[in-house]
Amino acid sequence: PTPEAQCLGTQTFSYAFMPCDESRWQEGTHRRVAYEHNQPLCVDRLLSHGQKGALPQAYSFLRLPEELILTSCKRGEDREHSVFVRFWNPLDSTVTGNIVPGFQIRAAYSTDLEEQRQNEMPISRQGAVNIETGPKHIMTVELVPEDAEVEKLFSVS
């Protein structure tokens, strides 16, 4: 017996119910909603750095195809002016679509889990990066912002 492994004391948990049908299950909606319930998005406030003006009514820092699950969006370890986006495809089929950043980018690369560049990815005229993610596949993409965007994205002195 291991007394400390018995989890004695008050336990707190949360749960949610969601209607289920075959199409929603196949689309991965339940997985995404469950993930969002268990791992709520953490945000930090943005300091203005002296910039003035009105904010838009709606703004998306990053958009992915709905079927994919975002697991990380962070500044690079070795390339600190890059944004690394990691996501996975929970489906049994390939997902194609676009990563649409809310900032201008000059380059995009597929990378491995250690952030080593693998292939350069094309950027559309609208600034989107086309992706194709295989079934049950984890993918990491490095987004390199335009020079003018770096100061807005990161606190660069």
Salt bridges, closest charged atoms under 4 A:
GLU36 OE2 - ARG32 NH1 3.33
GLU66 OE2 - ARG32 NH2 3.96
GLU77 OE2 - LYS74 NZ 3.18
ASP92 OD1 - LYS136 NZ 3.22
GLU115 OE2 - LYS74 NZ 2.49
GLU142 OE2 - ARG79 NE 2.94
GLU142 OE1 - ARG117 NE 2.82
ASP147 OD1 - ARG106 NE 3.72
GLU149 OE2 - LYS152 NZ 3.40
